[in-house]
Amino acid sequence: MKASEVILSGGVIAFRTDTFYGLGADPFNRAAVTRIRQLKGREDNKPILLLISDPDQVHRLLSARSDEFNIVARKFWPGPLTIVGPAVAELPEEITSGTGTVGVRLPADESVRELVRDCGGVLTATSANPSGSEPARSAKQVARYFRFGLDLIVDGGEVSATEPSTVLDVSSSPPRVVREGAISQNVIEQLFAEYD
C-alpha cells in the first residue's frame, strides 16, 4: 500500500523528513492524530508540527499571516524553520494542544515535499520516537522503536541532518524562538533588525 492510500484511509506512516524521521497522518483526522500521541506515549500535551508540500497550503492551516511570518517565510522557506502562527478553527485540539496556534514547515527536500503532496499537501511530522528517546535517523531505527502500531514505514534512507528545525513563534509580537535548531537565533534576530 502506498503512503497516500494509508493517509487517506486514516492511517499513520513513518517517513524521512528534511530533518529526522517523522510520524505522518492527516492533521484534520482526529483519530489518526490521537494514534500518533498514543504511539509516542505523549503525555506532555505538546503541539504537533505540520509539514506542507507547497506555500499555497499555508491558508489551510493558519487563520492569518503576520508581516513577521511573511518576512521569515520569504527568507528561510523552503528550509528547516518551523513557523508558529494562529491556527484555523478546523484543526483538532490534538494538533494545537489548546494553544490556538500551529507550527508549519516547508521542507527544502523535494522528495519530502512530493510525498507530502501525494498525501494531500499537509502531514503531521512529529519526530518518530517514543517520548524522551532520540529522534529516529533511519527506517530501521523507526522499526525498532515501533514494533506495532504503524501502518507503513517509508524508507527514505539515513538522515543527514544533525539538528532539528528551529521553531519560531510569530503568533505574537515580538517573535520568539521556541527551539533553536538548524537556524540560529542570532541569524533570525539579524533578519528582523534589517526591517526595524
Secondary structure, DSSP 4 states (H G I P E B T S, - for coil): --HHHHHHTT--EEEE-SSSEEEE--TT-HHHHHHHHHHHT--S-----EEESSGGGGGGTBS---HHHHHHHHHH-SSSEEEEEEBPTTS-HHHHTTSSEEEEE--S-HHHHHHHHHTTSEEE-EESS-TTSPPP-SHHHHHHH-SSS-SEE--------SS--EEEE-SSSS-EEEE--SS-HHHHHHHHHHH-
